[in-house]
Amino acid sequence: MDEAALIRAAQKGDLEAFNGLVLAYQDLLYNQAYRVIGEQGAAEDATQEAFISAYRKLHTYRGGSFRSWLLRIVTNACYDELRRRKRQPVVPLKPRSADDEELESPAWMVDPGELPEQALQRRELADAIQRCLDQLSVDFRMVVVLVDVQGLDYAEAAQVIEKPLGTVKSRLARARGRMQDCLRKFRELLPSAFRLREEAPL
Amino acid sequence: MKERISRRTWEQLSAYVDGQLSARERARVEERLQTDSHLQQALDDLRVTRSAVQSLGRLRAPRNFTLAPEMVGQRGERRPRLFNTFRLASVVSSLLFVVVLLGDLLGSARPALMPAQEVAAPMQFEAVEEAAPLAKSLEAEEMAVPEEARPMVEARAEDAAAEEEVVESLGADETSVVLPASPPESGLAHDPAADSEIPRAVSAPIAAIRVVEIVLGAFALVTGAVALSLSRRNRS
């Protein structure tokens, strides 16, 4: 069954059809939630909330990019989760190994085909980038994740965040500028391909 | 490098990297890049930053987020239960209403029999009351009645006893009924004043049935309306 048929069936109340759409889009939505919220448990909650909300609001989908429609829902779920966490700050639980040491990368992030050195490098880069993302404001973070991580173009990103295209352009540029400044601090940790030049003295 | 570049230029570089500039704007940026090495350096750094963020790649979801039926219903857990309760109440009260209404209609469909029976029953009460002193008087009469009149007196006594048995079988509820006159064939006196009390006596249970019908009907309507409202809210 193609996507359009699944959507039509789901709109008529076919939960199995909707779950077919969930399987197709859960990586996309989870990535958005994880990169914006920065914590696995909360990202899972936001993703689940987003799919439940999508099922209930399926009758409001009137065509167009289903991907954008879902991303808009998970974006709102992320904002809700972040607002909730702001009201009730929680200490994020980092997964621990058998020796009770914090694991920087959960098991599902490990690529079994990678050499250990490559895996370490990848993890260090990912951690550095995620830390820099976490330092951005939510609005800037949302746009840079949509465009640079999820691969959306400006028009689609504008649909998701329901802002003009000029706003996407402006927020993305400023977010990249701040990311660049942040990543310079981790210069030594970054692979050579990602090492930014040192700032020239003014 | 970024600090030497205006915000507008930085935005243009950022859009240039993404291929989001118009043809005219792109041409202008490329012209500047050819002559401004600092701008070229800023562009290179911007590309590195963008590539670094893009290198994060897409994570696999740690688990399946497929929905179970109860998950979708759980959000409105209270609503489906309330809806079922009100729907059941509406159905039950509607059925009871129909049953009571049918009973009422069937009851009022026997008008010919009912008045005669209703008249006979109260009349039999008076017959009992009359029969009691009558029995006593009969005993006295027996003492004085000549032999040829004795069968007639004994027949009257038997009538009175039979009427007493009938009255007992009617039960305690009938005691509230006014006791009018006995049937003329028994020879006992008929009280015309009692006839006017028959409609009031008979209408009391009918009035109760009407009230029950109205209550059941109203309850069925209200619960049905609430169930319908909840159902519409669930769908939205």
Interface residues (C-beta under 8 A of the other chain):
Chain A: L15 F18 N19 V22 L23 Q26 D27 L28 L29 Y30 N31 Y34 R35 Q40 E44 T47 Q48 F51 I52 Y55 R56 P106 W108 M109 L125 A126 I129 Q130 L133 V144 V147 D148 V149 Q150 D153 Y154 K169 S170 L172 A173 R174 R176 G177 M179 Q180 D181 L183 L190 A193 F194 R195 L196 R197 E199 A200 L202
Chain B: M1 K2 E3 R7 W10 E11 L13 S14 A15 D18 Q20 Q41 D44 D45 L46 V48 T49 R50 S51 A52 V53 Q54 S55 L56 R58 L59 R60 A61 P62 R63 N64 F65 T66 L67 P69 M71 V72 R75
